[in-house]
Amino acid sequence: MAHLKKQLRIIIAGGGTGGHIFPAIAIANAIKAQQPATKFLFVGAKGKMEMEKVPQAGYEITGIDIAGLNRSSLLKNIGLPFKLVKSYFQVRGIIADFMPDAVIGVGGYSSFPVLRFAQGKNIPVFIHESNSFAGKANQWLGKKATKVFTATTGMEQFFPAGKIIISGNPVRRNIAESVITRSEGLAFFKLEETKPTVLVTGGSLGAKGINDAIAAQLDQLAQNNVQLIWQTGKPFAATAKILSEGKTGVWTNDFIIQMAYAYAAADVVVSRAGAMAISELCVVKKPAVLVPFPFAAEDHQTVNAQNLVNKQAAILIKDEAAMKELVPALLKLLNNQQQQQTLKNNIEALAVTNADEIIATAILKELEQ
């Protein structure tokens, strides 16, 4: 990579969930590895988890007053136009102060006003679309983007073909490069090596459908000798703590910081079907039971999960059927070593471990010109 003549200034916009934040940080780290002098500013939504996670990763972040469209309650959208206008003025100030050479959007509603304003000022805009079904905002912004990085093939239905670079999704380095053994993972969570172990995760914000199904069948899992590493998200954390009180084979918390240990310990993973969760499952080669979040925009989680099912790389249980079907499906999979191996082999074939480098290299090449 030829070194650029000047210090680059880059804004990275987006967030809302770990699935947007962790790839954003991975992209920043990869650009920094190639151009150490680059100055970054993250822009996120006030009160969302990026305001905490980005500074922890050593980057500066500024928050804007923005909210997403509430799909389950239209009443809650009354203030949305005012927030959009306010965020537009905030973004204008941020861009005038920081004067970026480029803006990278990683998804999440806070990215929209930043990318839209940057395009109006002819600042190069790069989009990372992590899902196999692009959201409306990204489709619209993609028309004028410099490049659009996608996780999968077949995205020409959403973006101009000439702008697409198939990069995969950036997976956190500590997961992609992990050498932690199953024994070390189990010891970390104080669980036994002889028992089958399931990692249950609803993503960084938790998953009600998954949590309710696991909570209802905790005793059945224990009777079948199954151990649990259970990431609940904040809303369900207190309930899970009470339910697992006195049970030796259950480790539970609202958030798992040491995710590499959790993946290493798990024989099977139960997860939502967000793009990043799937990318991580491919990299760590784990048999997975996916329960897509039914209210995701354009139901993209179901599309993500179905993509894997079609390749015999995962099992899909619908959210509304989870209460009845999730634990039985889980126990059936745990008792079928051959099926576990098939899922493992097929999901591993889809893994991309250097997406962050592909994206960083392509962005820097564009900015050199």
C-alpha positions as CSV (number, residue, x, y, z in Angstrom):
1,M,0.0,0.0,0.0
2,A,1.5,3.3,-1.1
3,H,1.5,5.9,1.6
4,L,-0.9,8.8,1.1
5,K,0.7,12.3,1.1
6,K,-1.4,13.7,3.9
7,Q,-3.0,12.6,7.2
8,L,-6.4,11.2,6.4
9,R,-9.5,12.2,8.3
10,I,-12.3,9.7,8.3
11,I,-15.8,9.7,9.8
12,I,-17.4,6.3,10.6
13,A,-21.1,6.5,11.1
14,G,-23.6,4.0,12.4
15,G,-24.3,1.7,15.3
16,G,-27.3,0.7,17.5
17,T,-26.1,-2.9,17.9
18,G,-22.9,-4.9,18.3
19,G,-23.5,-6.1,14.7
20,H,-22.8,-2.6,13.4
21,I,-20.3,-1.4,16.0
22,F,-17.8,-4.2,16.0
23,P,-17.3,-4.2,12.2
24,A,-16.9,-0.4,12.3
25,I,-14.1,-0.8,14.9
26,A,-12.5,-3.6,12.9
27,I,-12.5,-1.4,9.7
28,A,-10.9,1.5,11.6
29,N,-8.2,-0.8,13.1
30,A,-7.5,-2.2,9.6
31,I,-7.1,1.3,8.0
32,K,-4.9,2.4,11.0
33,A,-2.7,-0.7,10.4
34,Q,-2.0,0.5,6.8
35,Q,-2.1,4.3,7.5
36,P,-1.2,4.8,11.2
37,A,-1.6,8.6,11.0
38,T,-5.3,8.4,10.1
39,K,-7.6,10.4,12.4
40,F,-11.1,8.9,13.0
41,L,-14.3,10.3,14.4
42,F,-17.2,8.0,15.0
43,V,-20.8,9.3,14.9
44,G,-23.5,7.4,16.6
45,A,-26.9,7.8,18.2
46,K,-27.0,9.3,21.7
47,G,-27.9,6.8,24.4
48,K,-27.0,3.7,22.2
49,M,-24.3,1.2,22.9
50,E,-21.8,2.7,20.5
51,M,-21.4,5.6,22.9
52,E,-19.8,3.2,25.4
53,K,-18.2,0.5,23.1
54,V,-16.3,2.9,20.7
55,P,-14.4,4.8,23.4
56,Q,-13.5,1.4,25.0
57,A,-11.8,0.6,21.7
58,G,-9.8,3.8,21.9
59,Y,-11.7,6.0,19.4
60,E,-13.5,9.3,19.7
61,I,-17.3,9.4,19.2
62,T,-19.9,12.1,19.0
63,G,-23.6,11.4,19.4
64,I,-26.5,12.8,17.4
65,D,-30.2,13.0,18.3
66,I,-31.7,10.4,16.0
67,A,-34.1,7.5,16.3
68,G,-35.1,4.7,14.0
69,L,-38.5,4.0,12.7
70,N,-40.5,2.0,15.3
71,R,-42.0,-0.9,13.4
72,S,-44.1,-2.2,16.2
73,S,-45.7,1.1,17.4
74,L,-46.5,3.8,14.9
75,L,-47.4,6.3,17.7
76,K,-43.8,6.2,18.8
77,N,-42.8,7.7,15.4
78,I,-44.5,11.1,16.0
79,G,-41.2,12.9,17.0
80,L,-39.2,11.3,14.1
81,P,-39.3,14.2,11.6
82,F,-38.1,16.7,14.3
83,K,-35.3,14.4,15.2
84,L,-34.3,14.0,11.6
85,V,-34.2,17.8,11.1
86,K,-32.2,18.3,14.4
87,S,-29.7,15.5,13.5
88,Y,-29.2,17.1,10.1
89,F,-28.1,20.4,11.7
90,Q,-25.9,18.5,14.1
91,V,-24.3,16.5,11.3
92,R,-23.6,19.8,9.4
93,G,-21.7,21.1,12.4
94,I,-19.7,17.8,12.8
95,I,-18.7,17.7,9.2
96,A,-17.8,21.4,9.1
97,D,-15.6,21.0,12.2
98,F,-13.9,17.7,11.3
99,M,-13.6,18.2,7.6
100,P,-13.4,14.5,6.6
101,D,-11.7,13.1,3.5
102,A,-14.2,10.2,3.5
103,V,-17.3,8.9,5.4
104,I,-17.9,5.2,6.0
105,G,-21.4,4.0,6.9
106,V,-21.8,0.7,8.7
107,G,-25.6,0.6,9.0
108,G,-27.9,1.6,11.8
109,Y,-30.1,4.7,11.6
110,S,-27.5,7.1,12.8
111,S,-25.5,6.5,9.6
112,F,-28.2,7.9,7.3
113,P,-28.0,11.7,8.0
114,V,-24.2,11.6,8.0
115,L,-23.9,9.8,4.7
116,R,-26.7,11.8,3.1
117,F,-25.1,15.2,4.1
118,A,-21.6,14.0,3.0
119,Q,-22.9,13.0,-0.4
120,G,-24.4,16.5,-0.8
121,K,-20.9,17.9,-0.1
122,N,-19.3,15.6,-2.6
123,I,-17.3,13.8,0.1
124,P,-16.5,10.2,-0.9
125,V,-18.9,7.9,0.9
126,F,-18.3,4.1,1.4
127,I,-21.1,1.8,2.6
128,H,-20.7,-1.6,4.3
129,E,-23.9,-3.6,3.9
130,S,-23.6,-6.6,6.2
131,N,-26.9,-8.3,5.4
132,S,-28.0,-10.4,2.4
133,F,-31.0,-8.1,2.0
134,A,-30.1,-4.4,1.9
135,G,-32.1,-1.9,3.9
136,K,-34.0,0.9,2.1
137,A,-31.7,3.7,3.3
138,N,-28.6,1.9,2.1
139,Q,-30.2,1.1,-1.3
140,W,-30.9,4.8,-1.7
141,L,-27.5,6.0,-0.5
142,G,-25.8,3.3,-2.5
143,K,-26.7,5.0,-5.8
144,K,-24.2,7.8,-5.1
145,A,-21.7,5.9,-3.0
146,T,-18.1,5.6,-4.1
147,K,-18.0,1.9,-3.2
148,V,-20.4,-0.5,-1.5
149,F,-18.9,-3.5,0.4
150,T,-21.2,-6.5,0.6
151,A,-21.1,-9.7,2.7
152,T,-22.5,-11.9,-0.1
153,T,-22.9,-12.2,-3.8
154,G,-26.2,-11.4,-5.6
155,M,-26.4,-7.8,-4.3
156,E,-26.8,-6.2,-7.8
157,Q,-30.6,-6.1,-7.1
158,F,-29.9,-3.4,-4.5
159,F,-26.8,-1.6,-5.7
160,P,-25.1,-0.5,-9.0
161,A,-23.0,-3.5,-10.0
162,G,-19.9,-1.4,-10.7
163,K,-19.8,-0.1,-7.2
164,I,-20.0,-3.4,-5.4
165,I,-17.0,-5.1,-3.8
166,I,-17.7,-8.4,-2.1
167,S,-15.7,-8.2,1.1
168,G,-17.5,-10.4,3.6
169,N,-18.2,-9.0,7.1
170,P,-15.4,-7.9,9.4
171,V,-15.2,-10.3,12.4
172,R,-13.5,-9.1,15.6
173,R,-9.8,-10.1,15.5
174,N,-9.8,-11.8,18.9
175,I,-12.5,-14.1,17.5
176,A,-11.1,-14.6,14.0
177,E,-7.6,-15.4,15.3
178,S,-8.6,-17.2,18.5
179,V,-6.6,-20.3,19.5
180,I,-8.5,-20.9,22.7
181,T,-9.3,-24.6,23.2
182,R,-12.7,-26.1,24.3
183,S,-11.1,-27.0,27.7
184,E,-9.9,-23.4,28.2
185,G,-13.3,-22.1,27.2
186,L,-15.2,-24.4,29.6
187,A,-12.7,-23.6,32.5
188,F,-13.3,-19.9,31.9
189,F,-17.1,-20.4,32.5
190,K,-16.5,-23.0,35.3
191,L,-18.3,-25.7,33.3
192,E,-17.5,-29.4,33.0
193,E,-15.7,-30.9,30.0
194,T,-17.7,-34.1,29.8
195,K,-21.1,-32.4,29.2
196,P,-22.5,-31.1,25.9
197,T,-22.4,-27.3,26.0
198,V,-24.7,-24.8,24.3
199,L,-24.0,-21.1,23.8
200,V,-27.3,-19.1,23.8
201,T,-27.0,-15.6,22.5
202,G,-29.6,-13.1,21.3
203,G,-27.0,-10.6,20.1
204,S,-25.8,-7.6,22.1
205,L,-29.4,-6.5,23.0
206,G,-30.8,-9.9,23.9
207,A,-33.7,-11.8,22.3
208,K,-37.0,-12.3,24.0
209,G,-38.2,-15.3,21.9
210,I,-35.0,-17.2,22.6
211,N,-34.8,-16.3,26.3
212,D,-38.4,-17.3,26.9
213,A,-38.0,-20.7,25.2
214,I,-34.8,-21.4,27.2
215,A,-36.2,-20.2,30.5
216,A,-39.3,-22.5,30.0
217,Q,-37.1,-25.6,29.3
218,L,-34.2,-25.1,31.7
219,D,-35.1,-28.2,33.7
220,Q,-35.4,-30.3,30.5
221,L,-31.9,-29.2,29.4
222,A,-30.5,-30.1,32.9
223,Q,-32.2,-33.5,32.7
224,N,-30.4,-34.1,29.4
225,N,-27.1,-33.1,31.0
226,V,-26.8,-30.0,28.8
227,Q,-24.7,-27.0,30.0
228,L,-25.6,-23.5,29.1
229,I,-23.6,-20.3,28.5
230,W,-26.5,-17.9,28.3
231,Q,-26.1,-14.2,27.1
232,T,-29.5,-12.7,27.9
233,G,-29.3,-9.0,27.1
234,K,-30.1,-6.4,29.8
235,P,-34.0,-6.8,29.9
236,F,-33.9,-10.5,30.8
237,A,-30.7,-10.6,32.9
238,A,-32.4,-10.4,36.4
239,T,-34.9,-13.1,35.5
240,A,-32.3,-15.5,34.1
241,K,-30.1,-15.0,37.3
242,I,-33.1,-16.0,39.5
243,L,-34.0,-19.0,37.3
244,S,-30.5,-20.3,37.2
245,E,-29.8,-19.9,40.9
246,G,-28.4,-23.1,42.4
247,K,-28.1,-24.8,38.9
248,T,-24.5,-25.8,38.4
249,G,-24.6,-26.2,34.6
250,V,-25.8,-22.6,33.8
251,W,-23.6,-19.6,33.3
252,T,-25.6,-16.4,32.6
253,N,-25.0,-12.7,32.1
254,D,-26.5,-9.8,30.1
255,F,-23.4,-9.5,27.9
256,I,-20.3,-11.7,27.2
257,I,-17.2,-9.7,26.9
258,Q,-14.9,-12.7,26.2
259,M,-16.9,-14.0,23.3
260,A,-13.9,-16.0,22.0
261,Y,-14.0,-18.2,25.1
262,A,-17.8,-18.7,24.7
263,Y,-17.4,-19.9,21.1
264,A,-14.5,-22.2,22.1
265,A,-16.6,-23.8,24.9
266,A,-19.7,-24.3,22.8
267,D,-20.6,-27.5,21.0
268,V,-23.7,-25.9,19.5
269,V,-24.8,-22.2,19.3
270,V,-28.3,-20.8,19.5
271,S,-28.4,-17.3,18.0
272,R,-30.3,-14.6,16.3
273,A,-29.5,-14.4,12.5
274,G,-28.0,-10.9,12.3
275,A,-25.3,-10.6,9.7
276,M,-22.4,-10.3,12.1
277,A,-23.6,-13.2,14.3
278,I,-23.6,-15.4,11.2
279,S,-20.2,-14.2,10.0
280,E,-18.8,-15.1,13.4
281,L,-20.4,-18.5,13.4
282,C,-18.8,-19.2,10.0
283,V,-15.4,-18.2,11.3
284,V,-15.6,-20.2,14.5
285,K,-17.2,-23.2,12.6
286,K,-20.0,-24.0,15.0
287,P,-23.3,-25.9,14.4
288,A,-26.0,-23.3,14.8
289,V,-29.7,-23.2,15.5
290,L,-30.9,-19.7,14.2
291,V,-34.0,-17.9,15.5
292,P,-34.3,-14.8,13.3
293,F,-35.6,-11.6,14.9
294,P,-39.0,-11.2,13.1
295,F,-39.2,-7.4,13.3
296,A,-35.9,-6.7,11.5
297,A,-36.2,-4.3,8.6
298,E,-37.5,-6.2,5.5
299,D,-37.2,-9.4,7.6
300,H,-33.6,-9.5,6.6
301,Q,-32.6,-11.9,9.5
302,T,-34.9,-14.6,8.0
303,V,-33.3,-14.0,4.6
304,N,-29.8,-14.4,6.3
305,A,-30.8,-17.6,8.0
306,Q,-32.5,-19.1,5.0
307,N,-29.3,-18.5,3.0
308,L,-27.5,-20.8,5.4
309,V,-30.3,-23.4,5.5
310,N,-30.2,-23.7,1.7
311,K,-26.5,-24.6,2.0
312,Q,-27.2,-27.1,4.8
313,A,-25.1,-24.8,7.1
314,A,-27.6,-24.1,9.9
315,I,-31.0,-25.0,11.3
316,L,-33.8,-22.4,11.3
317,I,-36.5,-22.1,14.0
318,K,-39.1,-19.3,13.6
319,D,-39.4,-16.9,16.5
320,E,-43.1,-17.6,17.0
321,A,-42.4,-21.4,17.1
322,A,-39.3,-21.1,19.4
323,M,-41.3,-21.8,22.7
324,K,-42.4,-25.2,21.3
325,E,-39.6,-26.2,18.9
326,L,-36.3,-24.6,20.0
327,V,-35.2,-26.9,22.8
328,P,-36.4,-30.2,21.1
329,A,-34.4,-29.2,18.0
330,L,-31.4,-28.4,20.1
331,L,-31.5,-31.7,21.9
332,K,-32.0,-33.6,18.6
333,L,-28.9,-31.8,17.2
334,L,-26.8,-32.5,20.3
335,N,-27.6,-36.2,19.9
336,N,-26.6,-36.3,16.3
337,Q,-22.8,-36.0,15.8
338,Q,-23.0,-36.6,12.1
339,Q,-25.4,-33.7,11.6
340,Q,-23.2,-31.5,13.8
341,Q,-20.2,-32.3,11.5
342,T,-22.2,-31.6,8.3
343,L,-23.3,-28.2,9.6
344,K,-19.8,-27.4,10.8
345,N,-18.2,-28.3,7.4
346,N,-20.8,-26.3,5.4
347,I,-20.7,-23.2,7.6
348,E,-16.9,-23.2,7.6
349,A,-16.9,-23.1,3.8
350,L,-18.6,-19.6,4.0
351,A,-16.0,-18.0,6.4
352,V,-14.2,-14.8,5.5
353,T,-11.4,-13.9,8.0
354,N,-9.9,-10.8,6.3
355,A,-12.9,-8.7,5.4
356,D,-11.5,-5.7,7.4
357,E,-8.3,-5.7,5.3
358,I,-10.2,-6.0,2.0
359,I,-12.3,-3.0,2.9
360,A,-9.4,-0.9,4.3
361,T,-7.3,-1.6,1.2
362,A,-10.1,-0.7,-1.2
363,I,-10.9,2.6,0.6
364,L,-7.3,3.7,0.8
365,K,-6.8,2.9,-2.9
366,E,-9.9,5.1,-3.8
367,L,-8.6,8.0,-1.7
368,E,-5.2,7.8,-3.2
369,Q,-6.5,8.7,-6.7
